[in-house]
Amino acid sequence: MPNPGPSPPAKRGDSSALWKVSGLGMELAGSILGMALVGWLIDQWIGTQPKGTIICLSIGILGGGYNFVRSAQRLNRQTAADYRRQRHETRQADPDAAAPKPFPKITPPRADWFARQPGQEAGDGPDADADERLRR
């Protein structure tokens, strides 16, 4: 059976970014639990029951939270740069092509659209007063 070869770079980049995002939460949880364990061990060794655990748990929350925010911002900058690079390459290849859109734009319908029947003009129906109020 022939080897299909490596996947395209875009697919590898998407997978890599997914693993980085998944690792952020594990890193945060690990720092909190790790520091809580260190605090508990200090309490057992010295005999200062809740103080060591509380202090180390606080350090774990602050340090892990700081590292989480810093890593998330770095990942956001990398993703934005990749998006800009992809958009630039698309425009270079075909100047008339539209930029890639990450999310579709959803526009809500007009309020008076529901009151009309097909072919009926504004002011021609049971909601003529509502149509008049919308025009004001």
Backbone as a chain_set.jsonl record, in Angstrom:
{"seq": "MPNPGPSPPAKRGDSSALWKVSGLGMELAGSILGMALVGWLIDQWIGTQPKGTIICLSIGILGGGYNFVRSAQRLNRQTAADYRRQRHETRQADPDAAAPKPFPKITPPRADWFARQPGQEAGDGPDADADERLRR", "coords": {"N": [[0.854, -1.174, 0.0], [0.698, 2.183, -0.921], [2.44, 4.947, 0.588], [0.77, 7.789, 1.76], [2.15, 10.118, 2.242], [3.349, 13.184, 3.827], [1.025, 15.323, 5.534], [-0.625, 18.301, 4.255], [0.864, 21.568, 4.926], [-0.993, 23.364, 6.128], [-2.824, 21.723, 7.416], [-1.207, 20.473, 9.339], [-0.503, 22.711, 10.857], [-2.994, 23.503, 11.875], [-3.589, 21.332, 13.515], [-1.476, 21.474, 15.307], [-1.978, 23.929, 16.572], [-4.372, 23.262, 17.814], [-3.527, 21.355, 19.674], [-1.925, 22.988, 21.249], [-3.813, 24.735, 22.377], [-5.344, 22.902, 23.797], [-3.464, 22.08, 25.621], [-3.156, 24.304, 27.25], [-5.132, 24.453, 29.29], [-4.561, 22.123, 30.73], [-2.026, 22.727, 31.639], [-2.544, 24.884, 33.343], [-4.174, 23.639, 35.3], [-2.34, 21.733, 36.204], [-0.333, 23.342, 37.364], [-1.716, 24.493, 39.497], [-2.577, 22.234, 40.988], [-0.09, 21.028, 41.455], [1.299, 22.944, 43.022], [-0.424, 22.993, 45.206], [0.007, 20.434, 46.208], [2.711, 20.635, 46.922], [2.474, 22.544, 48.95], [0.924, 21.076, 50.786], [2.732, 19.034, 51.424], [4.75, 20.561, 52.662], [3.293, 21.454, 54.869], [2.885, 18.99, 56.182], [5.495, 18.312, 56.797], [6.569, 20.462, 58.329], [4.497, 21.066, 60.054], [2.528, 23.017, 60.039], [-0.466, 23.201, 59.585], [-2.872, 24.438, 57.762], [-1.616, 26.638, 56.595], [0.683, 26.457, 54.821], [-0.391, 25.051, 52.645], [-2.413, 26.814, 51.787], [-0.922, 29.106, 51.111], [0.847, 28.11, 49.094], [-1.044, 27.15, 47.272], [-2.263, 29.54, 46.532], [-0.077, 30.759, 45.247], [0.202, 28.955, 43.133], [-2.224, 29.351, 41.761], [-2.031, 32.068, 41.012], [0.43, 32.103, 39.558], [-0.047, 30.094, 37.61], [-2.321, 31.162, 36.365], [-1.259, 33.553, 35.335], [0.634, 32.525, 33.525], [-1.113, 31.136, 31.845], [-2.671, 33.223, 30.675], [-0.629, 34.655, 29.386], [0.345, 32.723, 27.562], [-1.989, 32.268, 26.075], [-2.378, 34.766, 24.871], [-0.069, 34.893, 23.271], [-0.562, 32.725, 21.548], [-2.861, 33.693, 20.307], [-1.813, 35.908, 18.915], [-0.122, 34.545, 17.119], [-2.011, 33.062, 15.648], [-3.499, 35.14, 14.498], [-1.517, 36.289, 12.89], [-1.03, 34.172, 11.119], [-3.531, 34.073, 9.859], [-3.561, 36.604, 8.604], [-1.374, 36.249, 6.877], [-2.335, 34.153, 5.265], [-4.517, 35.435, 4.086], [-3.181, 37.432, 2.676], [-1.676, 35.879, 0.872], [-3.771, 34.743, -0.58], [-4.882, 36.983, -1.78], [-2.713, 37.762, -3.365], [-2.533, 35.646, -5.151], [-5.042, 35.71, -6.459], [-6.321, 38.61, -7.15], [-8.981, 39.469, -7.292], [-10.372, 37.831, -5.639], [-12.321, 37.227, -2.732], [-11.572, 37.966, 0.692], [-10.703, 35.379, 3.049], [-13.253, 34.317, 5.239], [-13.628, 33.996, 8.643], [-15.946, 33.565, 10.178], [-19.414, 33.343, 9.416], [-21.386, 36.174, 8.477], [-24.187, 37.177, 10.175], [-27.245, 38.598, 9.704], [-29.985, 40.087, 11.253], [-33.468, 39.778, 10.331], [-35.609, 42.428, 9.064], [-37.926, 44.139, 11.193], [-40.535, 44.552, 10.21], [-40.773, 42.728, 8.199], [-41.916, 40.256, 8.79], [-44.621, 40.772, 8.978], [-45.696, 41.158, 6.466], [-47.151, 39.766, 3.506], [-46.085, 37.782, 0.657], [-45.588, 39.886, -2.107], [-47.126, 41.913, -1.089], [-47.381, 45.289, -0.253], [-45.91, 47.753, 1.966], [-48.083, 49.027, 4.412], [-50.43, 47.994, 3.416], [-52.2, 46.178, 4.795], [-53.253, 44.141, 7.606], [-51.465, 45.079, 9.458], [-51.048, 47.789, 9.058], [-50.961, 50.003, 10.705], [-48.755, 49.397, 12.299], [-46.748, 49.423, 10.372], [-46.81, 52.101, 9.717], [-45.976, 53.237, 12.135], [-43.344, 52.322, 12.193], [-42.182, 53.768, 10.136], [-41.963, 56.291, 11.165]], "CA": [[0.0, 0.0, 0.0], [1.564, 3.357, -0.988], [2.389, 5.903, 1.689], [0.198, 9.03, 1.24], [3.079, 11.222, 2.458], [2.95, 14.094, 4.904], [-0.164, 16.143, 5.285], [-0.283, 19.675, 3.871], [1.256, 22.385, 6.071], [-2.135, 23.972, 6.815], [-3.411, 20.731, 8.309], [-0.307, 20.303, 10.474], [-0.599, 23.916, 11.677], [-4.257, 23.461, 12.594], [-3.463, 20.321, 14.556], [-0.544, 21.984, 16.297], [-2.683, 24.953, 17.344], [-5.35, 22.581, 18.655], [-2.803, 20.761, 20.798], [-1.486, 24.074, 22.133], [-4.983, 25.198, 23.131], [-5.699, 21.845, 24.745], [-2.449, 22.04, 26.669], [-3.246, 25.45, 28.158], [-5.933, 24.096, 30.464], [-3.828, 21.122, 31.511], [-0.922, 23.433, 32.275], [-3.117, 25.644, 34.454], [-4.576, 22.692, 36.34], [-1.135, 21.132, 36.757], [0.362, 24.273, 38.251], [-2.505, 24.646, 40.723], [-2.499, 20.992, 41.774], [1.3, 20.822, 41.87], [1.617, 23.827, 44.145], [-1.216, 22.538, 46.353], [0.712, 19.267, 46.74], [3.915, 21.129, 47.596], [2.015, 23.151, 50.206], [0.516, 20.01, 51.71], [3.956, 18.381, 51.9], [5.376, 21.483, 53.612], [2.493, 21.39, 56.091], [3.145, 17.716, 56.842], [6.887, 18.285, 57.263], [6.782, 21.466, 59.368], [3.392, 20.974, 61.009], [1.688, 24.224, 59.994], [-1.499, 22.59, 58.752], [-3.457, 25.011, 56.547], [-0.901, 27.807, 56.071], [1.518, 26.122, 53.658], [-1.257, 24.689, 51.528], [-3.087, 28.017, 51.296], [0.063, 29.975, 50.466], [1.298, 27.493, 47.836], [-2.189, 27.113, 46.362], [-2.39, 30.899, 45.99], [1.022, 30.943, 44.289], [-0.124, 28.144, 41.959], [-3.312, 29.999, 41.022], [-1.511, 33.295, 40.395], [1.442, 31.765, 38.549], [-0.692, 29.373, 36.517], [-3.181, 32.1, 35.647], [-0.394, 34.451, 34.562], [1.183, 31.757, 32.407], [-2.231, 30.835, 30.951], [-2.999, 34.433, 29.915], [0.51, 34.957, 28.517], [0.355, 31.744, 26.464], [-3.177, 32.492, 25.235], [-2.121, 35.954, 24.053], [0.926, 34.523, 22.265], [-1.248, 31.888, 20.568], [-3.753, 34.571, 19.554], [-0.985, 36.666, 17.97], [0.316, 33.628, 16.066], [-3.163, 32.741, 14.812], [-3.812, 36.332, 13.707], [-0.476, 36.426, 11.863], [-1.292, 33.133, 10.112], [-4.708, 34.499, 9.099], [-3.151, 37.702, 7.724], [-0.52, 35.676, 5.841], [-3.204, 33.406, 4.352], [-5.293, 36.417, 3.34], [-2.257, 38.09, 1.746], [-1.373, 34.923, -0.195], [-4.975, 34.599, -1.395], [-5.0, 38.195, -2.603], [-1.636, 37.759, -4.353], [-2.859, 34.648, -6.17], [-6.22, 36.162, -7.195], [-6.681, 39.901, -6.551], [-10.424, 39.665, -7.251], [-10.974, 36.902, -4.681], [-12.673, 37.809, -1.436], [-10.752, 37.496, 1.81], [-11.347, 34.278, 3.769], [-14.036, 34.778, 6.375], [-13.627, 32.958, 9.664], [-17.298, 33.312, 10.646], [-20.39, 33.982, 8.532], [-22.077, 37.327, 9.039], [-25.616, 36.911, 10.316], [-27.991, 39.832, 9.899], [-31.38, 39.784, 11.592], [-34.435, 40.352, 9.383], [-36.285, 43.641, 9.511], [-39.07, 43.849, 12.055], [-41.794, 44.534, 9.48], [-40.723, 41.679, 7.189], [-42.797, 39.158, 9.168], [-46.024, 41.169, 8.888], [-46.147, 41.23, 5.074], [-47.267, 38.576, 2.672], [-45.365, 38.01, -0.598], [-46.269, 40.761, -3.04], [-47.874, 42.944, -0.383], [-46.585, 46.476, 0.035], [-46.065, 48.295, 3.318], [-49.288, 49.829, 4.601], [-51.574, 47.356, 2.758], [-52.668, 44.973, 5.45], [-53.72, 44.274, 8.979], [-50.458, 45.77, 10.269], [-50.772, 49.092, 8.455], [-50.575, 50.927, 11.776], [-47.382, 49.071, 12.696], [-45.873, 49.922, 9.308], [-46.771, 53.568, 9.844], [-45.142, 53.575, 13.295], [-41.954, 52.034, 11.837], [-41.685, 54.82, 9.265], [-41.752, 57.547, 11.904]], "C": [[0.906, 1.246, 0.0], [1.351, 4.288, 0.199], [1.841, 7.224, 1.148], [1.112, 10.234, 1.435], [2.586, 12.143, 3.561], [1.732, 14.914, 4.527], [0.265, 17.548, 4.892], [0.058, 20.521, 5.101], [0.084, 23.002, 6.823], [-2.751, 22.991, 7.805], [-2.522, 20.521, 9.536], [-0.406, 21.503, 11.403], [-1.884, 23.933, 12.486], [-4.183, 22.476, 13.753], [-2.552, 20.813, 15.673], [-1.216, 23.035, 17.181], [-3.707, 24.319, 18.278], [-4.682, 21.959, 19.873], [-2.329, 21.835, 21.768], [-2.644, 24.574, 22.987], [-5.385, 24.166, 24.172], [-4.721, 21.804, 25.91], [-2.535, 23.189, 27.652], [-4.011, 25.105, 29.436], [-5.23, 23.083, 31.351], [-2.667, 21.77, 32.257], [-1.41, 24.233, 33.481], [-3.49, 24.716, 35.606], [-3.36, 22.056, 37.003], [-0.397, 22.059, 37.71], [-0.398, 24.445, 39.568], [-2.387, 23.4, 41.596], [-1.08, 20.73, 42.277], [1.672, 21.686, 43.063], [0.798, 23.468, 45.386], [-0.547, 21.33, 47.009], [1.975, 19.689, 47.486], [3.53, 21.761, 48.938], [1.601, 22.121, 51.227], [1.731, 19.291, 52.281], [4.701, 19.268, 52.903], [4.624, 21.462, 54.935], [2.761, 20.099, 56.862], [4.546, 17.69, 57.462], [7.101, 19.24, 58.437], [5.692, 21.415, 60.43], [2.545, 22.233, 61.077], [0.509, 23.938, 59.071], [-2.055, 23.444, 57.609], [-2.597, 26.084, 55.881], [-0.097, 27.501, 54.81], [0.684, 25.794, 52.433], [-1.921, 25.922, 50.936], [-2.119, 28.917, 50.548], [0.508, 29.391, 49.126], [0.163, 27.393, 46.817], [-2.41, 28.487, 45.733], [-1.305, 31.182, 44.96], [0.735, 30.165, 43.003], [-1.218, 28.781, 41.116], [-2.8, 31.237, 40.301], [-0.512, 32.984, 39.283], [0.845, 31.047, 37.351], [-1.589, 30.264, 35.696], [-2.379, 33.059, 34.789], [0.156, 33.741, 33.328], [0.097, 31.421, 31.382], [-2.55, 32.036, 30.068], [-1.878, 34.762, 28.936], [0.546, 34.011, 27.316], [-0.832, 31.945, 25.525], [-2.983, 33.714, 24.345], [-1.115, 35.652, 22.947], [0.279, 33.677, 21.171], [-2.196, 32.71, 19.709], [-2.976, 35.39, 18.525], [-0.519, 35.785, 16.818], [-0.823, 33.304, 15.113], [-3.542, 33.93, 13.933], [-2.786, 36.53, 12.596], [-0.668, 35.394, 10.756], [-2.473, 33.52, 9.239], [-4.347, 35.618, 8.126], [-2.28, 37.191, 6.577], [-1.358, 34.929, 4.813], [-4.017, 34.369, 3.486], [-4.42, 37.117, 2.299], [-1.928, 37.166, 0.569], [-2.564, 34.745, -1.124], [-5.136, 35.805, -2.311], [-3.913, 38.264, -3.663], [-1.961, 36.802, -5.492], [-4.023, 35.108, -7.05], [-6.699, 37.469, -6.578], [-8.19, 40.13, -6.451], [-11.12, 38.765, -6.231], [-11.255, 37.624, -3.366], [-11.763, 37.22, -0.366], [-11.465, 36.336, 2.505], [-12.051, 34.815, 5.011], [-14.082, 33.682, 7.426], [-15.028, 32.597, 10.147], [-18.289, 33.979, 9.694], [-21.065, 35.153, 9.239], [-23.574, 37.047, 9.033], [-26.311, 38.242, 10.578], [-29.44, 39.485, 10.211], [-32.322, 40.396, 10.569], [-35.061, 41.619, 9.953], [-37.536, 43.263, 10.288], [-40.366, 43.751, 11.267], [-41.835, 43.457, 8.4], [-41.712, 40.561, 7.497], [-44.269, 39.492, 8.953], [-46.546, 41.121, 7.458], [-46.231, 39.85, 4.428], [-46.477, 38.826, 1.39], [-46.193, 38.857, -1.556], [-47.039, 41.891, -2.373], [-46.932, 44.096, -0.045], [-46.81, 46.923, 1.474], [-47.313, 49.163, 3.381], [-50.522, 49.221, 3.985], [-52.099, 46.18, 3.562], [-53.088, 45.225, 6.872], [-52.734, 45.033, 9.86], [-50.101, 47.116, 9.677], [-50.361, 50.097, 9.525], [-49.14, 50.664, 12.221], [-46.398, 49.57, 11.658], [-45.73, 51.446, 9.396], [-45.882, 53.979, 11.027], [-43.663, 53.337, 12.984], [-41.37, 53.137, 10.952], [-41.373, 56.092, 10.018], [-40.428, 57.59, 12.574]], "O": [[1.796, 1.348, 0.844], [0.25, 4.405, 0.737], [2.381, 7.747, 0.172], [0.865, 11.284, 0.841], [1.533, 11.91, 4.155], [1.457, 15.157, 3.352], [1.397, 17.948, 5.165], [-0.407, 20.223, 6.201], [0.155, 23.152, 8.043], [-3.153, 23.378, 8.903], [-3.028, 20.404, 10.652], [-0.394, 21.334, 12.623], [-1.878, 24.331, 13.651], [-4.665, 22.764, 14.848], [-2.832, 20.591, 16.851], [-1.041, 23.029, 18.399], [-3.892, 24.781, 19.404], [-5.215, 22.031, 20.981], [-2.33, 21.618, 22.979], [-2.479, 24.811, 24.183], [-5.729, 24.517, 25.301], [-5.105, 21.526, 27.046], [-2.042, 23.076, 28.774], [-3.57, 25.436, 30.536], [-5.293, 23.17, 32.577], [-2.366, 21.392, 33.389], [-0.753, 24.251, 34.522], [-3.154, 24.986, 36.759], [-3.342, 21.86, 38.218], [0.106, 21.62, 38.744], [0.214, 24.532, 40.633], [-2.128, 23.496, 42.795], [-0.895, 20.263, 43.401], [2.294, 21.205, 44.01], [1.283, 23.625, 46.507], [-0.538, 21.219, 48.235], [2.273, 19.161, 48.558], [4.197, 21.531, 49.946], [1.895, 22.269, 52.414], [1.769, 18.972, 53.469], [5.228, 18.763, 53.894], [5.239, 21.454, 56.002], [2.853, 20.128, 58.089], [4.747, 17.109, 58.529], [7.739, 18.877, 59.425], [5.958, 21.701, 61.598], [1.902, 22.482, 62.097], [0.487, 24.377, 57.921], [-1.684, 23.144, 56.474], [-2.823, 26.411, 54.716], [-0.199, 28.233, 53.825], [1.01, 26.205, 51.319], [-1.988, 26.064, 49.715], [-2.445, 29.436, 49.48], [0.543, 30.106, 48.125], [0.399, 27.54, 45.618], [-2.708, 28.588, 44.543], [-1.578, 31.777, 43.917], [0.996, 30.661, 41.907], [-1.148, 28.754, 39.887], [-3.093, 31.441, 39.123], [-0.604, 33.541, 38.19], [1.185, 31.349, 36.208], [-1.629, 30.15, 34.471], [-2.758, 33.352, 33.655], [0.143, 34.289, 32.225], [0.361, 31.422, 30.18], [-2.685, 31.894, 28.853], [-2.141, 35.109, 27.784], [0.755, 34.448, 26.184], [-0.691, 31.805, 24.31], [-3.384, 33.698, 23.181], [-1.283, 36.103, 21.814], [0.546, 33.891, 19.988], [-2.324, 32.455, 18.512], [-3.427, 35.549, 17.391], [-0.518, 36.22, 15.666], [-0.625, 33.273, 13.898], [-3.868, 33.756, 12.759], [-3.148, 36.899, 11.479], [-0.489, 35.709, 9.58], [-2.439, 33.327, 8.024], [-4.765, 35.598, 6.968], [-2.422, 37.639, 5.44], [-1.119, 35.057, 3.612], [-4.184, 34.14, 2.288], [-4.862, 37.366, 1.178], [-1.903, 37.601, -0.582], [-2.386, 34.61, -2.335], [-5.486, 35.661, -3.482], [-4.157, 38.773, -4.757], [-1.7, 37.103, -6.657], [-3.988, 34.912, -8.264], [-7.416, 37.444, -5.577], [-8.636, 40.909, -5.608], [-12.317, 38.915, -5.984], [-10.512, 38.515, -2.955], [-11.252, 36.11, -0.511], [-12.695, 36.306, 2.549], [-11.516, 35.654, 5.734], [-14.521, 32.567, 7.145], [-15.278, 31.442, 10.491], [-18.024, 35.081, 9.212], [-21.284, 35.119, 10.45], [-24.149, 36.718, 7.995], [-26.005, 38.93, 11.552], [-30.053, 38.679, 9.511], [-32.006, 41.436, 9.992], [-35.045, 41.849, 11.162], [-38.126, 42.205, 10.068], [-41.227, 42.943, 11.615], [-42.864, 43.3, 7.743], [-42.288, 39.977, 6.579], [-45.083, 38.589, 8.764], [-47.76, 41.048, 7.265], [-45.491, 38.924, 4.76], [-46.217, 39.983, 1.06], [-47.368, 38.571, -1.787], [-47.561, 42.758, -3.072], [-45.807, 43.874, 0.403], [-47.779, 46.521, 2.116], [-47.558, 49.956, 2.473], [-51.582, 49.847, 4.01], [-52.436, 45.182, 2.926], [-53.259, 46.368, 7.297], [-53.12, 45.574, 10.897], [-48.952, 47.546, 9.783], [-49.506, 50.949, 9.281], [-48.391, 51.604, 12.49], [-45.333, 50.083, 12.004], [-44.65, 51.993, 9.173], [-45.127, 54.947, 10.934], [-42.81, 54.082, 13.468], [-40.171, 53.407, 11.022], [-40.58, 56.903, 9.541], [-40.102, 58.577, 13.234]]}, "num_chains": 1, "name": "protein.A"}
